[in-house]
Amino acid sequence: MSIEAAKKRADDFLVKAKESAAIFSQLSQEHVDRIVKAVYEAGFKNRVKLAKMAVKETGMGRWEDKVIKNVVGSLFVYEDIKNLKTVGILSDDRETGIMEIAQPIGPILAIIPVTNPTSTVIFKTLIALKARNPIIISPHQKAIGCCVETAKICYEAALKEDAPENCIQWTREEPIDFATFDIKDYYAETQALMSHPKLSLIIATGGGGVVKAAYTSGTPAYGVGSGNVPILIDKSADISFAVKNILISKTFDNGTICASEQSIVVEQSIADAVIKEFKAQGGYFLSEEEIKKVEKVAFDREREIMSAGVVGQSVEKIAQLAGINVPAGTSVLLAPLKGVGDDYPLSSEILCPILAFYVARDFNYAVKTCIDLNFHGGMGHSAGIYANDDGVIKEFSTEMSAGRILVNTPSSQGAIGGIFNKIHTSLTLGCGTAGKNITTDNITAKHLINIQRVARRRGNERFSNFDANLFYDESLSTDEILRKFNLNY
Amino acid sequence: MSVECIKQPEGRVLCKFSGHIDTRKCLESERDVVSSIECARSIIFDLDGVEYIDSSFLRLCGKAYYKVNAGNFSIINVTPAVKKIFKIAGLAERLNLG
């Protein structure tokens, strides 16, 4: 496809989206809330069908866990945003004289990842519609079928509640036939959409390439960063509970959530107890030789990132790929490592049931190891600690570069909110400037409105009573000016 | 919503709309409007008193616009709120919004 053809295609989408945005801007809060409720109900109703479609099409994860993701993307997101005011006057403070008014931002392009396809479509659609914005769904090339089906289900439900025409669009009708299709065309189409002047915002969830493309398109964007989540088990932790929760999280959808645990760090004094507990709960500790075999299949040395072939795969599949034997029923593979960095490929982010395992001399060394892991490709994302000592939790949290620090909580489910804590439910996790994002927030409907501030006149008493000519007088010291400025105030 | 189309001299047709133009009401009236403007040389949509429009009305504006060529279609008496809708949709200039 030529660049011109890609631009023309993008134009068709954006003309419709812009008209939809115009109509949307008239809708009342009550009407918007009816639409959002209908879309959540439709997504929730189809949670199992869509989960199975996603696993079948992408070959990643477990359908049972994808059902839970769809529940999070529909029910939990809905419960989080349903009472949020997104239309009209948000606040009016007579004392400051400031009134805040919500305005929709306009057409949003949603980049959908292969790891969480259907749940991310439902989630992004709900938050976009709640803020009265039309959305264009751009699925990962390997998840088109399930994403389009999800978008259609959402759109049909929205229209039944008189939502504006074209409030949900999708960039493809059918999955790509990779035998005849040049993937570069797909990238060209996405690029043309991203840089279209009528587009208001991109919400880019996916790998580093697509997020960077979004940021460099010239259109405002919420992106995500890569994670490399360290988990510190402190000696004050309930070890059995900690291991159980880590496994709940790391095995969830075969580890496809970017906030899933990547490394476990323990102090020497409790190392044996932790190892024993992991073994008791189905963890398998790899030998040095087995680590080398797993590294080869799990990490792409040339591109210096995880290998796509292991993402979302089961322990059995990974063991088979690596040519190692693991006991039946193994829940995760643990790799005891001596260091962090390029010489230790399993110290990087790998979205499957593999955990790096570190034993540190004491708490300070454990925190320092977590810092190394955190700064090795996971800055700004998430970190976790198991402890029952608030001082330890505060010390650890202060040293981490992470938008979310999960305490005594499975990090996958903890970071996306709604299940184990009260942070906003979201499948787009901001990673702050450290992760090259504008916010560390969990992105939700409140990020998709423009807030106007009506500023009524309210005098500054000191300024109105002060002779402003004194500011021009260089012979006066700062102290002298401030004394007069603050006199009788 | 109501609409009244008045044939005026020199092939001009004035369509006066009022009320809340939602999809259903717009579709109900569309045939009458289209037949009234069938032979028109110029068309004016008067939106005095219209406080809400839907996508179907934007399409109706498009039909009228293409019927008489650019410059011979205009929309008059829009409220500020409706003017903003046309501006957001990027149609205000093309549809000669008064």
Interface residues (C-beta under 8 A of the other chain):
Chain A: V15 K18 E19 S20 A21 A22 I23 S25 Q26 G106 D162 P164 E165 N166 K198
Chain B: D22 T23 Y52 I53 D54 S55 S56 L58 A81 K84 I85 F86 K87 I88 A89 G90 L91
